[in-house]
Amino acid sequence: MAETTTVCIAGGGPAGAVLGLLLARSGVDVVVLEKHADFHRDFRGDTVHPATLQILDELGLVDRFHELPHQKVSTIGVVQDGKRINIADFRRLKVRYPYMAFVPQWDFLDLITAEAKRYPGFRLLMKTEALGVVRENGRVAGLRVRGPEGEREIRSTLVVAADGRHSVIRADAGFTPTLIGRSLDVIFFRISRRDTDPDEGICVRIGNGKIFGATDRRTYWQMSYETSTGGMDKVLREGLDKFRADLAELVPFLADRVHEVSSLDQLSPLEARIDRLERWHEPGLLFIGDAAHAMSPVAGFGVNLAVQDAVATANILTESLLRAQDGAPFDDSLLARIRKRRKRAVALSQGLQRATQKFGIDEALDGSGQPPAPKIFEKLGVAQWLMSRVIGLGFRPEHVRTPEKTPEGTTP
């Protein structure tokens, strides 16, 4: 017999985990599927912006979040011609948490899912992957899944696809995203950090047709190498000696450590594709996060937009899901409201990423000179304030509006 629940969420990333917590704390029965045995993956989005910190505060989790190993970063800068220019400074914002916090994504997800497990209606199924949708009477009625015990069905009132930019559910259900601008390749790697290194926080270094990003992770530098599409193939052709020489030239304080990049296996490429669905739903099925709108790493929007999607989804759907749990029909028309509420914030965020690529990254990569865009932030203080607000809070920050149903055996 098929397993049943009210909501089945495919994907245990930030969108799926936060939505699972929000629904469970309001009394909705929910199953979250995660295909891996744990959340431990390198080079996943781990920037938690001021708006997301506010959501954690509203959930009563911000103190526990700050107990995790983390680093606070207040500025984002660009080094060009040897000079640093801050394009964002979150200290200029009148918010409770005027910084970005860097926390390994697995720690963040462990925190969220541990909190969700306090509620009896929440189940997290690890090593369980979604294979496709189950349809019945003209609507999606669940998922086909494969886990340690084999293949089976999980029937549900609503399926939420939060399974990322390569969504299996999206492909199976026949939804095709529209590419928004051309792709960019980003290659991630690590270099050790020393106490004598500069205090850069997040910094992008531009020069000689190359872009290297450096993020201070306390014990190491998380590095990124931005290139045009096919950049990894170029690195393979030119070899590691050329790659290391470029790194030493552009980030001179790392010159004595570039030998740490000793194997191509240490380079982790990502195709930074920006796309989005024109339609996010059909009866019984909803897409959120990267499954609905894939982001590039520019400005670190991905995790935070995913969390905002989850909060908006819970705010709009919880009442109808609770009624459906008691036997009433679920109102599928509510699904369109989620896209309507979130589509402008997504489009503007993706537009900012495209503009950054066109006027900053592409001009830097063509080797014809230094892009003029960073100098705007040096000359115009209002530009820096606007960028700080957009990156820190997003274009439409969400707030938790759903009630909490106190778990049995706990004190309100």
Backbone torsions as a table, in degrees:
resi	resn	phi	psi	omega
1	MET	NA	146.2	-180.0
2	ALA	-72.3	142.8	173.1
3	GLU	-73.3	150.0	-179.2
4	THR	-128.4	150.2	174.7
5	THR	-157.2	174.4	178.3
6	THR	-83.1	-46.6	179.6
7	VAL	-129.1	131.6	174.6
8	CYS	-115.9	120.0	-176.9
9	ILE	-108.2	122.4	176.5
10	ALA	-91.5	113.6	178.1
11	GLY	114.0	120.5	-179.3
12	GLY	-103.1	29.7	174.5
13	GLY	-79.2	-166.8	-177.2
14	PRO	-56.7	-42.7	-178.6
15	ALA	-64.9	-50.2	-176.9
16	GLY	-67.8	-41.3	-177.9
17	ALA	-67.3	-44.6	-179.2
18	VAL	-67.3	-41.0	177.7
19	LEU	-63.5	-41.8	178.0
20	GLY	-58.7	-42.8	178.1
21	LEU	-63.9	-48.3	-176.8
22	LEU	-60.6	-42.8	-179.7
23	LEU	-69.0	-44.3	-177.5
24	ALA	-63.7	-38.6	-178.3
25	ARG	-68.8	-16.4	175.7
26	SER	-98.0	1.8	175.6
27	GLY	99.3	6.2	178.6
28	VAL	-83.8	133.7	174.3
29	ASP	-74.4	128.4	-174.2
30	VAL	-145.0	140.6	174.2
31	VAL	-117.6	129.2	175.9
32	VAL	-111.3	128.2	-179.8
33	LEU	-101.4	130.3	173.9
34	GLU	-128.7	121.4	-171.9
35	LYS	-74.7	-19.7	-179.9
36	HIS	-92.0	167.0	-179.9
37	ALA	-77.6	-21.0	176.4
38	ASP	-152.5	-176.7	-177.5
39	PHE	-97.4	8.7	-169.9
40	HIS	-81.1	101.3	174.8
41	ARG	-137.7	133.7	177.6
42	ASP	-75.7	154.8	171.9
43	PHE	58.9	38.3	169.1
44	ARG	-99.1	159.4	-179.1
45	GLY	-58.3	123.7	-178.3
46	ASP	-135.1	22.5	174.8
47	THR	-92.8	121.0	178.0
48	VAL	-107.5	111.5	-171.1
49	HIS	-84.1	167.1	-179.9
50	PRO	-52.7	-38.0	-179.5
51	ALA	-65.4	-38.0	178.5
52	THR	-72.2	-35.8	174.8
53	LEU	-61.1	-36.3	177.6
54	GLN	-65.0	-39.9	177.4
55	ILE	-63.6	-42.2	176.4
56	LEU	-61.0	-36.1	175.7
57	ASP	-62.7	-45.4	-179.6
58	GLU	-64.8	-24.5	177.8
59	LEU	-90.4	-1.1	-178.4
60	GLY	73.9	23.4	-175.5
61	LEU	-112.0	-3.5	-170.2
62	VAL	-66.6	-34.2	178.8
63	ASP	-67.2	-42.8	178.4
64	ARG	-67.0	-34.5	176.0
65	PHE	-60.7	-45.2	-177.5
66	HIS	-71.4	-12.4	173.7
67	GLU	-78.4	-16.4	177.1
68	LEU	-72.0	153.0	173.1
69	PRO	-58.8	119.8	-176.1
70	HIS	-152.1	170.6	177.3
71	GLN	-137.9	134.5	178.1
72	LYS	-94.6	133.3	178.6
73	VAL	-129.2	125.4	-175.5
74	SER	-100.0	-16.3	-175.5
75	THR	-132.7	153.3	170.5
76	ILE	-122.6	126.6	-174.3
77	GLY	-129.5	166.1	174.7
78	VAL	-126.5	131.5	173.7
79	VAL	-103.6	120.0	-177.2
80	GLN	-138.9	129.5	-175.4
81	ASP	56.5	34.3	178.2
82	GLY	77.3	4.0	-177.3
83	LYS	-117.2	133.8	178.3
84	ARG	-88.5	135.7	175.5
85	ILE	-126.1	122.7	176.9
86	ASN	-81.0	121.5	177.4
87	ILE	-93.8	-15.0	175.4
88	ALA	-147.7	139.6	177.1
89	ASP	-140.4	102.3	-173.2
90	PHE	-69.8	-12.9	176.9
91	ARG	-67.5	-14.9	178.5
92	ARG	-81.8	-8.8	-177.9
93	LEU	-90.4	142.4	176.3
94	LYS	-90.2	74.4	-179.3
95	VAL	-130.7	163.7	-177.9
96	ARG	-69.5	-32.5	-177.4
97	TYR	-124.9	89.1	-173.5
98	PRO	-87.1	55.1	-179.7
99	TYR	-164.0	162.0	167.6
100	MET	-94.3	141.3	176.7
101	ALA	-110.7	129.6	175.9
102	PHE	-97.3	117.6	178.9
103	VAL	-136.0	132.1	176.1
104	PRO	-51.6	134.6	-174.4
105	GLN	-58.5	-32.4	-179.6
106	TRP	-65.7	-34.5	176.6
107	ASP	-67.6	-41.1	178.0
108	PHE	-60.7	-46.9	-177.9
109	LEU	-69.0	-36.0	174.9
110	ASP	-61.6	-40.4	178.2
111	LEU	-62.4	-48.3	-177.1
112	ILE	-63.8	-46.2	-176.7
113	THR	-72.9	-31.7	175.6
114	ALA	-63.8	-40.8	176.3
115	GLU	-64.5	-41.7	-178.8
116	ALA	-63.1	-33.8	-177.6
117	LYS	-68.1	-12.0	175.0
118	ARG	-67.6	-19.2	-175.0
119	TYR	-101.2	131.8	-171.1
120	PRO	-64.7	-22.4	-177.6
121	GLY	-84.7	1.6	-175.5
122	PHE	-100.6	132.5	173.1
123	ARG	-133.2	131.8	175.7
124	LEU	-112.2	118.2	-178.8
125	LEU	-106.0	103.7	178.5
126	MET	-82.0	161.3	-178.0
127	LYS	53.6	33.8	-179.5
128	THR	-129.9	115.6	-176.1
129	GLU	-109.8	145.9	175.9
130	ALA	-79.3	135.7	179.5
131	LEU	-104.2	-31.3	-178.3
132	GLY	170.7	175.0	-175.5
133	VAL	-90.2	155.4	171.2
134	VAL	-107.5	127.9	179.1
135	ARG	-111.9	144.5	180.0
136	GLU	-155.3	129.2	178.0
137	ASN	55.5	40.9	173.3
138	GLY	80.2	11.9	177.9
139	ARG	-144.8	161.5	175.2
140	VAL	-72.2	130.8	-174.4
141	ALA	-124.1	11.7	178.7
142	GLY	153.6	-167.6	-177.3
143	LEU	-131.1	148.1	164.9
144	ARG	-89.7	129.7	-175.4
145	VAL	-132.2	160.2	174.6
146	ARG	-130.5	125.2	-179.8
147	GLY	-135.4	-167.2	-178.3
148	PRO	-57.3	-27.6	-178.3
149	GLU	-93.6	6.3	178.9
150	GLY	106.7	-163.9	-178.8
151	GLU	-90.1	144.0	177.5
152	ARG	-160.7	178.5	176.0
153	GLU	-110.8	144.7	168.5
154	ILE	-118.4	112.0	-179.8
155	ARG	-86.0	142.8	-178.1
156	SER	-154.1	158.0	173.5
157	THR	-67.5	-37.8	-178.3
158	LEU	-139.3	136.5	170.3
159	VAL	-107.1	130.1	175.0
160	VAL	-114.0	119.5	177.3
161	ALA	-89.6	107.6	176.6
162	ALA	-125.4	38.7	-171.7
163	ASP	-100.0	28.4	165.2
164	GLY	84.0	-176.9	-173.0
165	ARG	-66.6	-19.6	177.1
166	HIS	-109.8	43.2	-172.7
167	SER	-54.0	121.6	174.5
168	VAL	-68.5	-39.7	-179.2
169	ILE	-64.4	-41.8	179.4
170	ARG	-59.2	-45.8	-179.5
171	ALA	-66.5	-43.5	-177.9
172	ASP	-66.7	-36.2	-178.1
173	ALA	-82.6	-5.1	176.5
174	GLY	82.7	26.4	176.7
175	PHE	-97.7	130.9	-178.1
176	THR	-121.3	122.4	179.9
177	PRO	-75.5	154.4	175.8
178	THR	-95.8	129.7	178.5
179	LEU	-71.9	128.5	-180.0
180	ILE	-106.5	95.4	-178.2
181	GLY	78.4	174.1	-177.8
182	ARG	-85.7	159.5	-175.0
183	SER	-79.3	164.9	177.4
184	LEU	-133.6	142.1	175.6
185	ASP	-99.7	135.8	176.8
186	VAL	-125.9	128.2	179.6
187	ILE	-110.2	120.7	-178.5
188	PHE	-100.5	146.1	174.8
189	PHE	-161.7	177.4	-177.2
190	ARG	-124.7	148.2	171.8
191	ILE	-134.6	141.3	-179.1
192	SER	-64.8	153.3	179.5
193	ARG	-111.8	144.8	176.5
194	ARG	-118.8	154.3	-179.2
195	ASP	-61.6	-24.3	-179.8
196	THR	-84.1	-3.9	179.1
197	ASP	-68.5	154.1	178.9
198	PRO	-65.0	152.8	178.4
199	ASP	-87.3	89.6	-173.0
200	GLU	-102.1	-20.0	-176.5
201	GLY	64.8	-106.0	172.4
202	ILE	-117.1	125.6	-178.2
203	CYS	-147.3	138.5	176.1
204	VAL	-110.5	130.4	-179.4
205	ARG	-110.5	126.6	-173.4
206	ILE	-118.8	136.6	174.7
207	GLY	169.3	148.6	174.5
208	ASN	53.7	38.5	178.4
209	GLY	71.5	18.6	-178.3
210	LYS	-129.3	153.8	175.6
211	ILE	-135.8	121.2	172.3
212	PHE	-120.3	131.0	174.3
213	GLY	-102.9	141.9	179.3
214	ALA	-130.0	124.2	177.1
215	THR	-119.2	122.9	-177.6
216	ASP	-73.7	113.9	178.9
217	ARG	-111.3	31.6	175.5
218	ARG	72.5	-58.3	-179.3
219	THR	-102.6	-10.0	178.6
220	TYR	-155.3	164.3	173.0
221	TRP	-98.8	124.0	170.1
222	GLN	-85.8	114.5	-173.3
223	MET	-103.7	149.9	172.9
224	SER	-135.5	143.2	178.1
225	TYR	-121.5	109.2	-177.6
226	GLU	-89.1	130.3	-179.8
227	THR	-140.8	167.6	172.0
228	SER	-68.7	167.8	178.9
229	THR	-55.9	134.6	-176.3
230	GLY	91.1	9.2	-176.9
231	GLY	-62.3	-35.0	179.1
232	MET	-64.8	-38.2	177.4
233	ASP	-62.1	-37.6	178.9
234	LYS	-66.0	-41.4	176.8
235	VAL	-60.6	-40.9	178.8
236	LEU	-63.0	-39.6	-179.3
237	ARG	-69.8	-44.7	-174.6
238	GLU	-79.2	-25.9	177.4
239	GLY	91.8	163.5	-176.4
240	LEU	-69.0	-28.9	179.8
241	ASP	-60.3	-43.4	178.6
242	LYS	-67.0	-41.0	179.0
243	PHE	-60.8	-46.4	-179.7
244	ARG	-65.7	-37.4	179.4
245	ALA	-65.8	-41.4	177.7
246	ASP	-62.8	-41.6	179.8
247	LEU	-63.3	-44.6	-179.5
248	ALA	-64.1	-35.7	-178.8
249	GLU	-71.1	-40.2	-174.1
250	LEU	-87.1	-29.7	178.8
251	VAL	-123.0	75.9	-169.0
252	PRO	-62.2	-27.4	-179.4
253	PHE	-70.9	-10.7	175.6
254	LEU	-99.3	3.4	-173.1
255	ALA	-57.3	-33.9	-177.6
256	ASP	-82.0	2.7	-179.0
257	ARG	-125.4	3.3	-176.7
258	VAL	-63.0	-21.0	178.7
259	HIS	-64.6	-16.0	177.8
260	GLU	-63.8	-23.3	172.6
261	VAL	-84.4	87.4	-171.1
262	SER	-106.5	-5.6	-177.4
263	SER	-148.4	145.5	176.5
264	LEU	-63.8	-22.0	179.0
265	ASP	-65.9	-17.4	179.3
266	GLN	-81.8	-8.5	-179.8
267	LEU	-97.0	127.5	-176.7
268	SER	-115.9	102.0	-176.1
269	PRO	-82.0	147.1	174.6
270	LEU	-134.7	128.9	171.2
271	GLU	-81.9	109.7	-175.9
272	ALA	-83.8	75.7	-177.7
273	ARG	-86.5	132.9	174.8
274	ILE	-106.8	116.5	179.0
275	ASP	-148.5	170.0	174.8
276	ARG	-159.7	153.6	174.5
277	LEU	-79.8	141.7	172.4
278	GLU	-77.3	-29.7	177.5
279	ARG	-125.7	130.6	-174.5
280	TRP	-101.1	2.9	-169.9
281	HIS	-156.9	163.0	161.4
282	GLU	-145.9	169.1	-178.0
283	PRO	-52.5	123.0	178.4
284	GLY	85.3	0.4	-175.4
285	LEU	-140.7	135.6	179.1
286	LEU	-137.8	139.7	174.8
287	PHE	-108.4	136.4	175.0
288	ILE	-140.2	169.7	178.8
289	GLY	63.8	-150.1	-177.4
290	ASP	-62.1	-23.2	176.5
291	ALA	-65.1	-27.8	177.8
292	ALA	-96.8	-29.0	-175.2
293	HIS	-158.7	98.4	-179.7
294	ALA	-75.8	136.2	-178.8
295	MET	-112.5	157.0	170.4
296	SER	-84.8	169.0	178.5
297	PRO	-70.1	-9.5	-177.3
298	VAL	-56.0	124.0	177.5
299	ALA	69.6	1.2	175.0
300	GLY	63.6	32.6	-176.0
301	PHE	-69.9	-27.8	-165.5
302	GLY	-53.9	-56.8	-177.1
303	VAL	-60.5	-43.0	-173.5
304	ASN	-72.9	-36.3	173.3
305	LEU	-65.7	-37.4	178.2
306	ALA	-61.7	-44.0	178.9
307	VAL	-65.2	-40.9	178.0
308	GLN	-62.3	-40.9	175.8
309	ASP	-58.0	-44.6	-178.2
310	ALA	-62.4	-43.1	-179.7
311	VAL	-65.3	-45.1	178.7
312	ALA	-61.6	-41.1	179.7
313	THR	-61.3	-47.1	179.9
314	ALA	-63.8	-42.5	-179.6
315	ASN	-59.5	-39.3	-174.6
316	ILE	-82.8	-34.4	-168.3
317	LEU	-102.5	-18.2	-168.7
318	THR	-57.0	-46.8	-177.3
319	GLU	-60.2	-45.6	-179.3
320	SER	-66.9	-35.8	178.5
321	LEU	-67.2	-38.9	177.5
322	LEU	-65.1	-39.1	176.9
323	ARG	-65.6	-40.9	179.0
324	ALA	-63.5	-34.1	179.0
325	GLN	-65.0	-26.4	178.0
326	ASP	-93.1	6.1	174.4
327	GLY	111.7	-9.0	178.7
328	ALA	-79.3	156.7	177.1
329	PRO	-69.6	143.2	176.6
330	PHE	-76.8	140.5	-178.3
331	ASP	-87.6	93.0	-178.5
332	ASP	-63.3	-21.2	-179.3
333	SER	-65.1	-20.5	179.5
334	LEU	-66.7	-23.5	-177.1
335	LEU	-62.5	-34.9	179.6
336	ALA	-65.9	-27.9	-179.9
337	ARG	-66.1	-29.7	-179.3
338	ILE	-67.8	-48.7	176.9
339	ARG	-61.0	-42.9	-179.3
340	LYS	-59.7	-39.4	-178.1
341	ARG	-73.4	-36.5	-171.5
342	ARG	-97.8	-16.1	-169.6
343	LYS	-65.4	-36.1	-178.1
344	ARG	-69.2	-42.3	177.9
345	ALA	-61.5	-40.7	178.1
346	VAL	-65.3	-47.7	-177.9
347	ALA	-62.1	-41.8	179.4
348	LEU	-67.9	-38.7	178.2
349	SER	-64.7	-44.1	178.2
350	GLN	-67.3	-35.0	176.3
351	GLY	-63.3	-39.7	177.0
352	LEU	-65.1	-39.6	177.4
353	GLN	-63.8	-41.4	178.5
354	ARG	-64.1	-42.6	179.4
355	ALA	-64.4	-40.6	177.9
356	THR	-61.7	-40.6	178.9
357	GLN	-67.3	-43.3	-175.7
358	LYS	-68.9	-47.0	-172.6
359	PHE	-96.2	-8.0	178.9
360	GLY	-120.1	-63.0	-173.4
361	ILE	-69.5	-50.5	-177.4
362	ASP	-61.9	-40.6	179.7
363	GLU	-67.5	-33.3	177.4
364	ALA	-71.1	-35.7	-175.7
365	LEU	-78.2	-22.0	-176.8
366	ASP	-75.9	-9.1	173.2
367	GLY	75.2	6.4	-175.9
368	SER	-84.1	-9.1	-178.6
369	GLY	157.0	-173.2	-178.9
370	GLN	-89.7	133.1	178.6
371	PRO	-64.6	137.9	-178.2
372	PRO	-77.5	-15.5	-171.8
373	ALA	-54.1	-46.0	-177.6
374	PRO	-58.6	-30.1	-176.6
375	LYS	-68.1	-20.2	176.9
376	ILE	-60.4	-38.9	-176.9
377	PHE	-73.4	-22.7	176.2
378	GLU	-76.6	-34.4	-175.7
379	LYS	-88.4	-32.5	-174.6
380	LEU	-116.2	106.5	179.4
381	GLY	-61.8	-32.7	-178.9
382	VAL	-66.9	-30.7	178.0
383	ALA	-65.5	-41.5	178.4
384	GLN	-65.9	-40.8	178.8
385	TRP	-63.0	-43.5	-179.8
386	LEU	-63.2	-43.7	179.6
387	MET	-65.5	-37.4	177.1
388	SER	-60.8	-43.7	-179.3
389	ARG	-68.1	-43.6	-178.0
390	VAL	-64.9	-45.5	-180.0
391	ILE	-70.4	-42.5	-174.9
392	GLY	-73.2	-40.2	-173.5
393	LEU	-113.0	-18.4	-176.8
394	GLY	80.9	179.2	-177.8
395	PHE	-86.9	-19.0	175.4
396	ARG	-151.1	81.2	-179.6
397	PRO	-63.7	140.6	-179.8
398	GLU	-104.6	157.9	177.4
399	HIS	-133.4	148.4	-177.4
400	VAL	-69.5	118.7	-179.7
401	ARG	-114.1	-2.9	-175.0
402	THR	-86.5	147.0	-179.9
403	PRO	-77.7	158.0	174.7
404	GLU	-103.3	129.7	172.5
405	LYS	-95.6	108.5	-173.4
406	THR	-61.0	126.8	178.7
407	PRO	-58.1	146.9	178.6
408	GLU	-60.5	140.7	176.7
409	GLY	85.5	4.6	178.5
410	THR	-117.9	160.5	-179.9
411	THR	-94.3	130.0	179.5
412	PRO	-58.1	NA	NA
